[in-house]
Amino acid sequence: MLDADELIRRMRSFPANYMQDFNEFWRYKLAVESGRGHILDEDHVRRTYYLLADVLVKWQAFRPRPLSRCLYLLEKALINISGAYDEIRKYDLLHFRDVPVEPLELIWHELGMVKSLGARSPHGRYFIVSVCKPLMLLWGQTPAFDARVRENLPPRYHVSKTNRKWSFWEWRSVMMKIQRDLALSPGFLRTAREEARRMYGADFMVPYGRFLDIYFWVGPHGRPV
């Protein structure tokens, strides 16, 4: 299953700037959501947009699409998913099966349409990175599924190494497999919780998706798992 010692080793090998980008955003999220509000409510959505956009531009999430158009659509999407985000934000990856499908699918379409320049896919197929990079930052429970992560996923997940567009149900199926493996990996869970407490403090929520993103991005000795 998922190896706790490997998680620590791979975190040490992960690029420091990408680690810092996520951690700064995650601390902001935890500070806001330790109270009554959340990062996409009307009091915080504007600041969240600026912080999120800054990270996503650095991570080249919208390449090669027109950046100004994507950022405009991102701001609209964050406003549109505020209620749906509020419904899912208390669920972690260990309880992914319990996440209500309707708000999660709405989030999928809204974030997916950012890189498709506002076009809604009739089959819900979008660039996986365009959905999961922002969702990893906002929610913390999904990996970003960039090309390197997809390459390193175990064969049992049945993920195409070349297909950059996924449907909602394809993504959900992979996430269910990851949930199962995570639940069967108590050492990994314990280490992820300890690292989250160390990095984020007393009011931490474990961003399991982020830890898994690092785990699969690095791979053993930097090679595919």
N, C-alpha and C positions, 0 to 999 in steps of 0.2 A: 504494500500500500504506500502511503505517503511517509517519507522518512524525516523524522525530526532533526537529526544531525545534519542531513543534507539541506534542510531549510536554512539552518544557521549558516552553513558554509556558503550557500548560494546568495544569501542576503549580503554577506561580506564581499561577494564578487560582483554584486549589482552596482551599476553606475551611481555614484553618490548624488549627482544632480537630479536624476530621476527619483531617487529615494526622497530627497529633500522636497521636491515639488509636491509629491503626494502628501508627505507628512505635514507640510504647512497647511495644505487645504484641509486635511483631515482634522487637524487641531482646531481650525476655524469651525468646521462642522460640529465637532463635539462641544465647543464652547457655546455655540448658538443653541444646540439641541439639548443641552443640559437644563435649559429652562423650558418655557411653555411653547416657544416658537420652533420653526424649522427653517432650513436654509433657502427654501423656495417660497416661503410665505411672503406677503406683500411688504413686510418690513425688511426683508433680507435678500429678496431675489435679485435686486439690482447689484448689490455688492457680490453676491454669489456669481452672477454672470461675469463680472469683471475678473474675479479670481479664477474662475473656471476657464474663461476664454484665454487668459494669460498662459495657463498650463497647457491647454490644448494646442495653442499656436506653437509653443516650444516643442510639444510632442508631435507636431506635424500631422495632427489628426484629420485635417481636411485636404491635404495635398492630393491631387493637383487642382482642386476646385477653387473658384474665385473666393479668396479669403473674406473679403468684406461682405459678400452675399451670405456665406456660411455663418459668419458671426451674427449677422442680422437675424437669420433663421434660428440660430441657437438661442438668442435672447427670447424670441417668440416661443420656442419649444419649452424653455424653462418655465415660462408663465403658464403655458398650456398644461404642463404636467404637475403643477403644484399640488393639486388635490390627490392625484394618483400617487405621487411620491409620498405624500403624508400617509397614505394607506399602506405602503410597502416598507417604509423606512425602519420599522421596529423588527422586521424579520431578518434573521441572519441566514447564512448559507445552510446551516444545519437544519433549518426549517423551510428550505426553499419550496418543498412540496406543498406547503401550506400557504404560500403567497397567493393572494387572489389573482386570477388570470387576467381579468378585465383591466385593472389599472396597470398591470405589468405590460400588457399588450399595447395599451395606449402609449405608454412611455416608449416602447419599442418603435412604434410608428413615428412618433414625434421626433425622437432623436435620429432615427434613420433618415427622415426626410431632410435633415440639415445638409448632409453631403449630397443628397439627390436633388438639391436646389428646390425643395418644396414639393417635389413630385411624390405622391403616395403610391407605393407599390401595391397593385391589386392582390399579390400573393405574399405581401409582407417581407419581400426579400430586399435587404439593404446591405451595404458594406458593414461587415461585422464590427470593424474597428470604430466606425462612426457612431455606432450605438454604445459599444462597450467601453471605450475609453472614457467618455463623460460619465457613463453609469458607474464605472468603477470608482471614480472620484466622488460622485454624489452619494452612492449607496455602499460601496466597498465590498460587495458580495459577489461580483463577477470578475473574472480575469478580463483583460482588454482583448485577448485573442488576436494579437497582431501576428504577422507571418511567422515569427520565430517561436511564439508560444504554440501556434497551430502545428508547426513542424515537430515540436517536442511532446505533444500530447500522446498518451499511450494509444496503441492501435485499437484497444478495446472501446475507445470512445467513438471510433468510426468517423473521424473528422477528415475531410478532404484537405490535403496539403496545399492545394492550389485555388480552391474556391473561396473567394473573398466575400461573396454575398451569401448570407444565411437568411432563412425564414425564422420567424419567432419560434415556431415549433421545433425546428432543428436546434436552435440555441437552447430552448427549454429542455430538450432531450439530453444534450450534453451536460447541462447544469445538474440534471437529476443524477447522472452518472458520477459527477464530481461530488455531489452531496453524499452519495453512498460511500465513495472512497474516503471522504473526509470523516464520516461517522465511524468508519472501520479503522481509523488511524489515531488512537488516543494520545500517543506520544506527540504527534504533529499538532493535534489540538492543544495540548498542554503548552507546547513551545510557542505556538501562535498567540495564545492568551498571555503568556509571560512577556513576550516581546511587545505586544500591544500595550500592556500595563506599563512596561518600561518606557516606551516611546510616547505614550499619550496621557499617562497619569491616571488618577483615580476614576474619572468619569469615562473611561475608555469603552469603546465598542470594538469588537474584533473585526477588522476588515479582511475576512478570510479570502475573499476574491483577490485582494491585493497580494497577500502572502503567496497564494497559488500562482498569480501572475509572475512573481519573481521566481518561484520554484521552477516553473516550466520554461521561463525565458532563459534562465542560466543553463539548466541541465547539468548532469554530472561532468565535471571537468570542461564545462562550456560546450559540451556536445549534446546532440539530441538524446532524450531519454528513451 
